Amino acid sequence: MICLESVFRNDYPHYKVVVCDNGSKDNSLSYIKSWADGMLDAFSTPEFHLRNYMFPPVPKPIKFKDYNKSAAEMGGDIGDKESKLILIQTDDNLGFAGGNNVGLRYALSRGDFEYVWLLNNDTIIRPDTLSHLVKRIGKSNDIGMCGSTLLYYDKQHIIQAYGGGIYNKWFGFSRHIGAFNDFNKPIDQKSVETKMDYVVGSSMIIPKKFLEDVGLMSEEYFLYFEEIDWATRAKKNYTLAYAPESIVYHKEGISSGAGNNPKQKSAYSDYFFIRSRLLYTRKFYPFVLPTVYLGLLLTIFNRIVRRQYKRVVMIIKIIFNRDYKINSLKKY
């Protein structure tokens, strides 16, 4: 709800907020409905360093509509023009791409939009964050995706990413551009855009034409590599862009247990990153699989050094599971 408080304070005049509840078990949508009705406040202490972006609360009530997955994907109530908040229950954890795609199908079924902004729920934005994204992506019809400046939620002077990242296909490694730089350091927008292989999905704006031409996000990964898959599929016809003044504060890795400290990466995050890395390589660059496997040997050695022996077993099973099916993670 803290994220929604900041989103509804944004200064872009024409928008609708779509929230996809990806099978949560904590009655999230009920809390959001109470918040929208003005019966529940988004909590923050006076000392909270980002409080000015979500306090005082936006006027309530906020008119909303709630749908199940099938109704949403058919466009919901087509005649509804007034609801600013759309709540969708997917009924299951469909993964990053699957959850987003439900919202994208809702938008495409209605057709009453020019851009879609994908924004993680573990974020806070500034009032002009969206306006800067729209301004940048509107400068060229060739732009397929545009990203924001991502800052760490708890260390807002540290860069998480300048919009996107660089991917090394030979070993299957990626890194965010500008990661851990000081926010006050000058940003060379053109230099960033020439380096970008993907836009970080925490904040990504996309035009309708891109969705119609390229299609939705691939749901085969479940977690990780969805953004670079999308960018790879589109790179012959679309470019990537970066809006430096579009600022987003992001709690990286909260849902997946990834975080920014490799030593604290969860088994869940480890599993899906390695699985998705192999899926992506096999799909687009099968000729580099030998070097990607070599990189996984280094990963195995790293887990041995950390005494994460169950992770070693997990990685070996992923390597020899050529269909890369999703297995139970409880024993890891």
Helices and strands as residue ranges (DSSP letters): H 2-7, E 17-21, H 28-36, G 51-53, E 64-68, H 69-73, E 85-89, H 95-110, E 115-119, E 123-125, H 129-137, E 143-152, E 159-162, E 164-168, E 173-176, H 189-195, E 198-199, E 203-207, H 208-214, H 226-234, E 239-250, G 262-264, H 267-284, G 286-288, H 289-305, H 309-320
